[in-house]
């Protein structure tokens, strides 16, 4: 097994803060792109967002929340009733089951209210650390740093994390670099950077932190030096 490179910004260092400052400057107002008005809606939307774009989820949820405005209402839905309403988000059979069992657990164990701790959230069916952190940070204002595929890719390329495939370890490393009050925005910023700039095929010439990026130093500078093809 290849040895992982240590993060360039291990610990709470000026370098890490400077990188996040620059990224937040490039993506001002970074926030989840899922539409929601309360913790229940955000939890449902986040579950639906697995392997689906936020934009597509936002097209589905208005009608869904009109029909099932609370966890108690959703808990009463049948599989056959729910599947057609979320089919557009993909994996609708699995997601329907997750939503129904999650809602039933919320009703049975939490009096219909979405819990506001990591320990309680991850015990709900279909809810992992990433989803729990999304809800904690955005619906409750409790520090959390969701790690998705964009966060994994961007943080590893820049050198903020040493792993590109272990979300739990990446979360641990990233939260060590910033004070808790910055965690949620840091995740939102990394996600937007991954969608807009640091894509699988990165647009390094548009990146605000390329001069401090491990990937750019190793590969990006050579790639950007290549002359574009002429027609």
Backbone torsions as a table, in degrees:
resi	resn	phi	psi	omega
1	UNK	NA	131.0	-179.4
2	UNK	-66.7	140.8	179.2
3	UNK	-75.4	132.9	-179.5
4	UNK	-75.9	141.8	174.9
5	UNK	-73.1	137.7	178.8
6	UNK	-67.4	146.8	176.9
7	UNK	-60.8	139.8	-178.5
8	UNK	-70.2	-20.2	-173.4
9	UNK	-120.2	36.9	-177.9
10	UNK	-57.1	132.2	-179.0
11	UNK	83.6	170.8	-178.2
12	UNK	-81.6	93.8	-174.9
13	UNK	-116.9	159.1	175.3
14	UNK	-58.0	-33.4	-178.8
15	UNK	-63.4	-44.4	180.0
16	UNK	-63.7	-45.8	179.8
17	UNK	-62.1	-39.1	-179.5
18	UNK	-65.0	-41.3	179.1
19	UNK	-63.3	-45.5	179.4
20	UNK	-68.0	-34.9	176.3
21	UNK	-60.2	-44.0	-179.2
22	UNK	-67.6	-42.2	179.3
23	UNK	-64.9	-40.8	178.3
24	UNK	-66.8	-30.4	175.4
25	UNK	-68.8	-33.2	178.8
26	UNK	-77.0	-25.7	-179.3
27	UNK	-128.1	66.9	-176.8
28	UNK	-63.8	144.1	178.4
29	UNK	71.4	21.8	180.0
30	UNK	-56.3	134.0	-177.0
31	UNK	-161.7	161.1	177.4
32	UNK	-56.4	143.0	178.9
33	UNK	-93.2	2.0	174.4
34	UNK	-77.5	135.3	179.7
35	UNK	-86.4	130.2	-179.8
36	UNK	-159.6	160.5	176.3
37	UNK	-123.8	-10.0	179.2
38	UNK	-157.1	175.5	-175.5
39	UNK	-63.6	-38.0	178.2
40	UNK	-60.7	-48.6	-179.1
41	UNK	-62.8	-40.3	-180.0
42	UNK	-67.5	-38.4	178.6
43	UNK	-63.1	-45.9	178.0
44	UNK	-61.7	-46.7	-178.0
45	UNK	-63.1	-38.4	-179.1
46	UNK	-68.3	-39.5	175.7
47	UNK	-62.2	-40.9	179.1
48	UNK	-68.7	-24.0	-174.6
49	UNK	-76.1	-7.5	177.7
50	UNK	-60.7	123.6	-179.2
51	UNK	56.8	33.0	179.9
52	UNK	-149.9	149.6	179.2
53	UNK	-75.5	151.4	176.8
54	UNK	-61.5	-36.8	-179.9
55	UNK	-60.6	-41.8	179.5
56	UNK	-68.3	-41.0	177.5
57	UNK	-59.3	-42.6	-179.1
58	UNK	-65.7	-20.2	175.6
59	UNK	-78.1	-27.2	-175.3
60	UNK	-89.8	-37.1	-168.9
61	UNK	-69.1	-31.1	-179.9
62	UNK	-55.6	-48.8	179.2
63	UNK	-68.1	-36.1	180.0
64	UNK	-63.5	-45.1	-178.8
65	UNK	-73.8	-25.9	175.5
66	UNK	-66.8	-36.3	-179.4
67	UNK	-83.1	-35.1	-179.0
68	UNK	-127.5	79.3	-173.5
69	UNK	-76.5	-11.1	-178.5
70	UNK	-138.9	165.3	175.7
71	UNK	-62.0	-35.9	179.4
72	UNK	-62.4	-40.3	178.5
73	UNK	-67.7	-42.1	-179.2
74	UNK	-66.6	-34.3	-179.0
75	UNK	-62.9	-24.0	-178.5
76	UNK	-88.2	-8.8	-178.2
77	UNK	-69.2	146.6	174.6
78	UNK	-93.7	162.4	178.3
79	UNK	-59.3	-43.8	-178.2
80	UNK	-65.4	-32.1	178.8
81	UNK	-73.8	-38.4	-171.8
82	UNK	-81.5	-38.6	-174.2
83	UNK	-53.3	-48.7	-177.9
84	UNK	-62.9	-27.7	-176.2
85	UNK	-75.7	-23.4	-178.9
86	UNK	-116.8	10.2	-175.7
87	UNK	-56.1	-34.9	-176.4
88	UNK	-65.4	-15.8	-178.6
89	UNK	-87.3	-5.8	-179.5
90	UNK	82.0	157.2	179.8
91	UNK	47.6	40.9	-169.0
92	UNK	-68.7	-27.9	178.5
93	UNK	-68.9	-47.1	179.1
94	UNK	-65.0	-42.1	-179.6
95	UNK	-67.0	-37.5	177.8
96	UNK	-60.9	-44.5	179.0
97	UNK	-63.9	-42.6	179.9
98	UNK	-62.3	-43.7	-179.3
99	UNK	-64.6	-44.3	-177.8
100	UNK	-65.6	-47.1	-178.2
101	UNK	-70.3	-33.9	175.4
102	UNK	-62.4	-48.0	-178.8
103	UNK	-62.9	-40.4	178.3
104	UNK	-63.0	-39.4	178.4
105	UNK	-67.5	-38.3	178.3
106	UNK	-62.7	-41.9	179.3
107	UNK	-67.8	-47.2	-174.7
108	UNK	-72.0	-35.7	-171.3
109	UNK	-105.7	-19.5	-173.9
110	UNK	-133.3	23.4	177.5
111	UNK	54.6	32.6	176.2
112	UNK	82.4	3.0	-178.8
113	UNK	-105.8	136.2	178.9
114	UNK	-67.5	125.8	-179.8
115	UNK	-67.7	157.9	-175.4
116	UNK	-120.5	33.1	173.1
117	UNK	-129.9	151.1	177.6
118	UNK	-59.8	-44.7	-177.7
119	UNK	-57.4	-43.4	-178.8
120	UNK	-76.9	-38.1	-178.3
121	UNK	-64.0	-44.4	-175.7
122	UNK	-72.4	-9.9	174.6
123	UNK	-82.2	-12.8	178.4
124	UNK	-75.7	140.9	177.9
125	UNK	-56.7	135.4	176.4
126	UNK	78.8	6.5	-177.3
127	UNK	-115.6	118.2	176.0
128	UNK	-108.0	-172.3	-176.7
129	UNK	-62.0	-41.0	-178.3
130	UNK	-62.0	-50.1	179.5
131	UNK	-60.9	-43.4	179.2
132	UNK	-61.1	-42.1	179.3
133	UNK	-66.0	-35.2	176.3
134	UNK	-60.5	-48.0	-178.0
135	UNK	-67.4	-44.9	-179.5
136	UNK	-59.8	-48.9	-174.4
137	UNK	-72.2	-37.4	-172.8
138	UNK	-97.4	-33.7	-178.1
139	UNK	-94.2	-31.0	-175.8
140	UNK	-111.6	-10.7	-177.9
141	UNK	68.8	23.5	178.0
142	UNK	-98.3	127.4	-175.6
143	UNK	-51.2	128.3	176.6
144	UNK	-158.0	148.2	-178.3
145	UNK	-125.9	91.1	179.5
146	UNK	-64.5	136.1	178.8
147	UNK	-117.6	111.5	174.6
148	UNK	-113.7	-170.5	-176.2
149	UNK	-62.9	-33.0	178.9
150	UNK	-68.5	-45.2	179.2
151	UNK	-61.4	-44.4	178.3
152	UNK	-58.0	-48.0	-176.9
153	UNK	-66.1	-50.1	-174.6
154	UNK	-67.8	-46.5	-178.0
155	UNK	-62.7	-39.0	179.5
156	UNK	-69.8	-42.1	179.4
157	UNK	-62.4	-46.0	-177.8
158	UNK	-66.3	-36.5	-176.5
159	UNK	111.5	13.4	177.5
160	UNK	-80.2	-19.6	-180.0
161	UNK	-141.0	152.4	-178.5
162	UNK	-95.2	-1.4	-176.2
163	UNK	-126.0	144.0	176.9
164	UNK	-112.5	6.6	-176.7
165	UNK	-140.9	-4.8	-179.0
166	UNK	-111.0	98.1	-174.5
167	UNK	-64.6	-38.1	-178.8
168	UNK	-66.2	-44.2	179.1
169	UNK	-67.2	-39.4	178.1
170	UNK	-62.6	-42.5	177.4
171	UNK	-59.2	-44.2	179.7
172	UNK	-60.4	-45.0	-178.6
173	UNK	-68.7	-42.7	-178.0
174	UNK	-67.7	-41.5	-179.7
175	UNK	-67.6	-20.6	178.0
176	UNK	-76.0	-15.1	-175.5
177	UNK	-92.0	-15.3	-174.3
178	UNK	-135.3	154.4	173.1
179	UNK	-67.5	151.8	-175.6
180	UNK	-52.9	-35.1	-176.9
181	UNK	-66.5	-10.7	179.0
182	UNK	-102.8	-6.0	-171.7
183	UNK	-60.2	-50.4	-174.4
184	UNK	-63.7	-45.8	179.7
185	UNK	-66.4	-34.4	177.9
186	UNK	-61.0	-43.3	177.7
187	UNK	-63.2	-47.3	179.7
188	UNK	-59.4	-38.1	-179.6
189	UNK	-68.1	-43.9	178.4
190	UNK	-64.2	-37.2	178.2
191	UNK	-63.7	-47.4	178.8
192	UNK	-63.6	-38.9	178.9
193	UNK	-63.8	-37.6	178.4
194	UNK	-69.1	-32.5	179.3
195	UNK	-78.2	-36.4	-171.8
196	UNK	-97.4	-38.0	-170.9
197	UNK	-120.6	-59.7	-174.1
198	UNK	-88.9	61.4	179.4
199	UNK	-75.0	174.3	175.1
200	UNK	-50.1	-39.2	169.1
201	UNK	-106.4	97.3	-167.4
202	UNK	-72.5	151.3	175.5
203	UNK	-101.1	71.7	-171.8
204	UNK	-61.0	-29.6	-178.0
205	UNK	-68.1	-15.3	-179.8
206	UNK	-102.2	0.8	-172.5
207	UNK	-85.7	130.9	-178.5
208	UNK	-73.9	-16.5	-177.1
209	UNK	-119.4	21.4	-175.5
210	UNK	-61.8	-31.4	-179.6
211	UNK	-69.8	-15.9	178.4
212	UNK	-111.4	7.8	-174.0
213	UNK	-92.2	129.0	180.0
214	UNK	-63.0	-43.2	180.0
215	UNK	-61.0	-44.7	-178.5
216	UNK	-64.1	-40.1	179.7
217	UNK	-63.8	-37.3	-176.4
218	UNK	-84.6	-39.9	-174.3
219	UNK	-128.7	-38.1	-172.0
220	UNK	-61.3	-39.7	-178.3
221	UNK	-62.5	-38.7	179.0
222	UNK	-68.0	-42.0	-178.9
223	UNK	-64.8	-41.6	-177.0
224	UNK	-72.3	-17.0	-179.0
225	UNK	-81.6	-14.4	179.6
226	UNK	-68.6	135.4	-179.8
227	UNK	-75.2	137.8	178.2
228	UNK	-65.9	150.2	179.4
229	UNK	-68.5	143.4	176.5
230	UNK	-103.3	142.1	179.9
231	UNK	-79.1	NA	NA
